[in-house]
C-alpha cells in the first residue's frame, strides 16, 4: 500500500479561489476554551488527515475531483485579541458569500460560528441552522463573558430569523435545556426542515462519542457514532446549504489520529452535500 503524502491543503482542492464554488478557510481561534485548549491546531490536522481518505464518497456517490472547491489556508488572526479576531472572521465570511461562493470554515473553538453567521446573514437574512454538538452552548454568559464557546448559540439566536435544528446535545444547564430545539432522529430532521429556506451547518466534533473521537476540547460521554451522523447528514442531500463550519477538533488529545480522520471525513461529506443542491 502506498504511503500517504501529506500536503498543506485539503485533498482535492483546486488552485483558483476566484473560480471556486466552495471556499475552505481555517479559523484557528482558541481564546475562550474553558476545559482543554488546542483547537487552534484543528485546521492543520484535519487537512493532513484528509490525505488518508479517498476522494470518492460511497455515501453521496460523488467525488471531490468533480467539485470546484478551493482551500485558501488559515485566516490570519491577531494573537489574543478576541474582538478583532471575530471582526476578521465576520468580514471573511461576508466577503465569500457576497462573491456568490459558499464558505466552509475549520475551527478553532465554537465561538467562530457567531461571526461566520453574522457574515453569512448579510446576504441570507433568513436561515436554518443544523447544529451538531454535545453541548447546548446556550448560556447567556459564561464566567462573566458574553462571547464564549459556551454562549455561541445564544448569540447566534439573537441575530434573528434563524430556525435551529439541534442534534446530539446531551449536556447543559436546566435553563439551556428549556430553550433547546432538539432533533432526535433523521426522520424528525427531514420533517422539520423547510425545503425553501437556506441551511447553514455548524458541526462541533464533540457530537461524536469520545470512545470514537477523543481529540476534542470538551469530551462528553453518550455521543453519536459515525454511521448515525451520516444518517443525519444524508437528510440534507439536495438542501440549499450556503455555508458550514467544523469546530473543536483538538488533535493533541488523540495519539491515534482517528479524531482528525473522522473530522476530515465529515468535511468531505459536507462538501459533497453543499455541491448537491439543484443536482
SULCOR-V296111 format. One record per helix or strand of 2 or more residues. SS is the DSSP state (~ for helix, > for strand). FROM is the first residue (numbers start at 0). LEN is the number of residues. Records with the same first field share a line. If there is no record, write none. Layout:
SS = FROM-LEN  FROM-LEN
This chain:
> = 21-6  55-2  61-2  68-6  101-6  126-6  161-6  198-6  240-7
~ = 38-12  63-3  81-17  111-9  151-6  173-6  185-7  204-3  225-9  250-3  257-18
